Structures are given as structure tokens and as C-alpha cells.
Amino acid sequence: MRLLLIDDDARLYDLLKTFFADNGASLDHASDGPRGLAALAQADFDAVLLDVMMPGMDGLEVCKRVRQKSSVPIIMLTAKGDETDRVVGLELGADDYLPKPFSPRELLARVRAVLRRGHVVQSERIAVRDIVVDISAHEVRVKGKAIELTGLEFDLLLALMRRAGRVVPRDGLLSAAGREDVVVGERTIDVHISHLRQKLGDDPRAPTIIKTVRGVGYVLTKESE
């Protein structure tokens, strides 16, 4: 397991490097956003540990740029723990969020959980309407064209497709997607559903693919009416 830490705190890197090495993982380090992006362009990593509060290019901007080119799992690290930071990080495509201070053991557990979600081998394909999900390849196609989803968006879509035609309660959607570990704010689910609609080509003002059942939840319709 090869990980990349993008953080200007050299002491944190020294602490995590030793801990991860003792647990069978290597940890590379980039002290700022541009160096982190350069490292990602030059080598493959299993996951990125990304600090939000960095001078110059902050972690949110780095996350945005990474997601334009890669689906590598990203765990955001920050000293700020308010809801806005969590929502923005997840909106930009982060797979998980861990506020500082944290224990190396908890961070390692979160890394392993993210990687397990991405590497479970399932020979299953699901097709609803003109959406086809290949679970083993972690690929989504709409009308034959591949679209890029974040890890959380993929899991939410899969949960809705497996229950096509049935309403999935809003407060149970993360559980249905197997993502109980994700820390969310009041509007996080709404934001991700909005992103899904855009990527699926659904009209956000009058959606016909993923419909909202007010006061209940969401339903992915089987066919257009």
C-alpha cells in the first residue's frame, strides 16, 4: 500500500511514516499543493491524505484539481471541524474526512476502509434505463458513454439502482450505499444527489431519473413516463 501525504506539517509526516511503515504501508510526502499534484502526475498511489489548511494552494483546490484527472481515494485532513468544511470537501470529491487531531490508528483504519470499498471484486452489472454500472470495473456508462463519478457518488447511484422504482429514505441512503462511515452535514446527501443528476444528464429543476419524494427520500425511476 503506497500513500501520499500532502501536508505542510513535517512533524506529522515523521509520525505517520513510522506508524504506517510498521503496518505494512509506505508514505510519500509533499509539503504543499503544487508538489502534491506533481507527485501524483509522476507516480501511482493507493490513496491520498490531503490537508485542507495549507499556505498558497489549499487542500480544497488540490482536491478539485486531482478529481479533474484521477479517481484516487482522497481522505481530507484538517484542523477545522465545522460542517461547512466537511460538506465542501465531500462536494469536491473527497472519499472521507478526518478532523485533526486524530490518532494514526484511526487514520489507518479509514484508509483501509476506503481501499476495501474500491477493491471488492464483484462480477455484477446492473442496467436501469440507459444507465449501466459495471461493479467490478467500477465503471458507469450512460447511453454508452462513460462518466466519471467519485467513490461516494458511485455507491449512492448503485444503491438507488439496486432499488429502482422504490423510494430510498433520505436518512437511510448512506446505509443502503454501505457508507455509514461518512460524516455528513444536513445538506450533504442533497448535494451529492444534485451532482449525480448533472452527471447522468438529468434536469436538476425537473428531474426524471432521480426523483425527490418530499419528506421521504429519493427514487431512481425504472423508465421515463
C-alpha positions as CSV (number, residue, x, y, z in Angstrom):
1,M,0.0,0.0,0.0
2,R,1.6,3.3,-1.1
3,L,0.1,6.5,0.2
4,L,0.8,10.2,-0.4
5,L,0.5,12.8,2.4
6,I,0.1,16.4,1.1
7,D,0.6,18.5,4.3
8,D,2.9,21.3,5.3
9,D,3.4,19.7,8.8
10,A,6.7,17.8,8.6
11,R,6.3,16.5,12.1
12,L,3.0,14.8,11.2
13,Y,4.8,13.2,8.2
14,D,7.6,11.9,10.5
15,L,5.0,10.4,12.9
16,L,2.8,8.8,10.2
17,K,5.7,7.5,8.2
18,T,6.9,5.4,11.1
19,F,3.5,4.2,12.0
20,F,2.5,3.3,8.5
21,A,5.8,1.5,7.9
22,D,5.2,-0.6,11.0
23,N,1.8,-1.6,9.5
24,G,3.0,-2.5,6.0
25,A,2.4,0.7,4.1
26,S,4.8,3.3,2.6
27,L,4.1,7.0,2.9
28,D,5.4,9.6,0.5
29,H,5.3,13.3,1.4
30,A,4.6,16.6,-0.5
31,S,4.8,19.8,1.6
32,D,2.4,21.8,-0.5
33,G,-0.3,21.6,-3.1
34,P,1.8,22.0,-6.3
35,R,4.3,19.4,-5.1
36,G,1.5,17.1,-4.3
37,L,0.0,17.4,-7.8
38,A,3.4,16.9,-9.3
39,A,3.9,13.7,-7.2
40,L,0.5,12.4,-8.4
41,A,1.5,13.1,-12.0
42,Q,4.7,11.1,-11.6
43,A,3.6,8.0,-9.7
44,D,0.6,5.9,-8.8
45,F,-0.7,5.9,-5.2
46,D,-3.4,3.8,-3.5
47,A,-4.7,6.8,-1.6
48,V,-4.0,10.5,-0.8
49,L,-4.1,12.1,2.6
50,L,-4.8,15.7,2.0
51,D,-4.6,18.6,4.5
52,V,-7.0,21.4,3.9
53,M,-5.2,24.3,5.7
54,M,-2.0,24.8,3.6
55,P,-0.4,28.1,2.6
56,G,-0.8,29.0,-1.1
57,M,-2.9,26.4,-2.8
58,D,-5.2,24.9,-0.1
59,G,-6.4,21.3,0.1
60,L,-9.8,22.1,-1.4
61,E,-8.2,23.4,-4.6
62,V,-5.8,20.4,-4.7
63,C,-8.8,18.0,-4.3
64,K,-10.6,19.8,-7.1
65,R,-7.6,19.5,-9.5
66,V,-7.0,15.9,-8.6
67,R,-10.6,15.0,-9.3
68,Q,-10.3,16.5,-12.8
69,K,-7.8,13.8,-13.7
70,S,-8.0,10.9,-11.2
71,S,-10.4,8.9,-9.0
72,V,-7.6,8.0,-6.5
73,P,-9.2,7.8,-3.0
74,I,-8.8,11.1,-1.0
75,I,-9.1,11.5,2.7
76,M,-9.2,15.1,3.8
77,L,-7.3,16.1,7.0
78,T,-7.9,19.5,8.7
79,A,-7.7,21.2,12.0
80,K,-11.1,22.8,11.3
81,G,-14.1,20.6,12.1
82,D,-17.1,22.5,11.2
83,E,-19.9,21.3,8.9
84,T,-19.0,23.7,6.0
85,D,-15.5,22.2,5.6
86,R,-16.9,18.6,5.6
87,V,-19.6,19.4,3.0
88,V,-17.2,21.3,0.7
89,G,-14.6,18.6,0.8
90,L,-17.1,15.9,0.0
91,E,-18.7,18.1,-2.7
92,L,-15.3,18.3,-4.4
93,G,-14.9,14.5,-4.5
94,A,-13.2,13.5,-1.2
95,D,-14.0,10.0,-0.1
96,D,-13.7,10.6,3.6
97,Y,-12.9,13.4,6.1
98,L,-10.9,13.2,9.3
99,P,-10.5,16.3,11.6
100,K,-7.3,17.0,13.5
101,P,-6.1,15.9,16.0
102,F,-6.6,12.3,15.1
103,S,-4.8,9.0,16.0
104,P,-2.6,7.3,13.4
105,R,-4.6,4.1,14.1
106,E,-7.9,5.7,13.2
107,L,-6.4,7.2,10.0
108,L,-5.1,3.8,9.0
109,A,-8.5,2.2,9.7
110,R,-10.1,4.8,7.4
111,V,-7.6,4.3,4.7
112,R,-8.2,0.5,4.8
113,A,-12.0,1.0,4.7
114,V,-11.7,3.3,1.7
115,L,-9.5,0.8,-0.1
116,R,-11.7,-2.1,0.7
117,R,-14.7,-0.3,-0.9
118,G,-12.7,0.2,-4.0
119,H,-11.2,-3.3,-4.3
120,V,-14.1,-5.7,-3.5
121,V,-14.4,-7.9,-6.6
122,Q,-17.9,-8.4,-7.7
123,S,-18.9,-9.7,-11.1
124,E,-22.1,-7.8,-11.3
125,R,-23.5,-5.5,-13.9
126,I,-26.7,-3.5,-13.3
127,A,-28.7,-1.7,-16.0
128,V,-31.6,0.6,-15.4
129,R,-33.0,2.9,-18.1
130,D,-29.9,3.7,-20.2
131,I,-27.5,3.6,-17.2
132,V,-25.2,0.6,-17.0
133,V,-23.0,0.0,-13.9
134,D,-20.1,-2.5,-14.1
135,I,-19.3,-3.0,-10.4
136,S,-16.0,-5.0,-10.9
137,A,-14.7,-2.3,-13.3
138,H,-16.1,0.5,-11.1
139,E,-17.5,2.0,-14.4
140,V,-20.7,3.8,-15.2
141,R,-22.0,4.4,-18.7
142,V,-24.9,6.5,-19.8
143,K,-26.2,5.9,-23.3
144,G,-22.9,4.0,-23.9
145,K,-20.7,6.9,-22.8
146,A,-18.5,6.5,-19.7
147,I,-19.0,9.1,-17.0
148,E,-16.7,9.9,-14.0
149,L,-18.1,9.6,-10.5
150,T,-16.5,10.0,-7.2
151,G,-16.4,7.0,-4.9
152,L,-19.4,8.2,-2.8
153,E,-21.4,9.2,-5.9
154,F,-20.8,5.7,-7.3
155,D,-22.0,4.0,-4.1
156,L,-25.1,6.2,-3.9
157,L,-26.0,5.5,-7.6
158,L,-25.6,1.8,-7.1
159,A,-27.8,1.8,-4.0
160,L,-30.5,3.6,-5.9
161,M,-30.2,1.4,-9.0
162,R,-30.5,-1.8,-6.9
163,R,-33.8,-0.4,-5.5
164,A,-35.0,1.1,-8.8
165,G,-38.7,2.0,-8.6
166,R,-38.6,2.1,-4.8
167,V,-38.2,5.1,-2.6
168,V,-35.0,5.0,-0.5
169,P,-35.4,7.1,2.7
170,R,-33.1,10.1,2.7
171,D,-31.7,9.3,6.2
172,G,-31.1,5.7,5.2
173,L,-29.4,6.3,1.8
174,L,-25.8,6.2,3.2
175,S,-26.5,3.0,5.0
176,A,-28.0,1.5,1.8
177,A,-24.9,2.5,0.0
178,G,-22.6,0.9,2.6
179,R,-21.2,4.3,3.6
180,E,-22.2,4.7,7.3
181,D,-18.6,5.8,7.9
182,V,-19.1,9.1,6.0
183,V,-19.6,12.1,8.3
184,V,-22.2,14.3,6.7
185,G,-23.9,17.6,7.3
186,E,-27.6,18.4,6.8
187,R,-27.4,19.0,3.1
188,T,-24.6,16.6,2.1
189,I,-26.9,14.0,0.6
190,D,-28.8,16.6,-1.3
191,V,-25.5,18.0,-2.8
192,H,-24.3,14.6,-4.0
193,I,-27.7,13.7,-5.5
194,S,-27.6,17.1,-7.3
195,H,-24.1,16.2,-8.7
196,L,-25.4,12.7,-9.7
197,R,-28.3,14.3,-11.6
198,Q,-26.0,16.6,-13.5
199,K,-23.6,13.7,-14.5
200,L,-26.5,11.5,-15.5
201,G,-27.9,14.2,-17.7
202,D,-31.0,14.7,-15.5
203,D,-32.7,18.1,-15.4
204,P,-31.9,19.5,-11.9
205,R,-35.0,21.7,-12.0
206,A,-37.4,18.9,-13.2
207,P,-35.5,15.6,-12.7
208,T,-37.0,12.5,-14.3
209,I,-34.2,9.9,-13.5
210,I,-33.6,10.5,-9.7
211,K,-36.8,12.0,-8.3
212,T,-37.3,13.5,-4.9
213,V,-40.2,12.3,-2.8
214,R,-40.7,15.2,-0.5
215,G,-40.3,14.4,3.2
216,V,-39.3,10.8,2.4
217,G,-36.3,10.3,0.1
218,Y,-35.2,9.5,-3.4
219,V,-36.3,7.1,-6.1
220,L,-34.5,6.1,-9.3
221,T,-37.3,5.6,-11.8
222,K,-37.2,2.5,-13.9
223,E,-38.4,4.1,-17.2
224,S,-39.3,7.6,-18.4
225,E,-43.0,8.2,-18.4
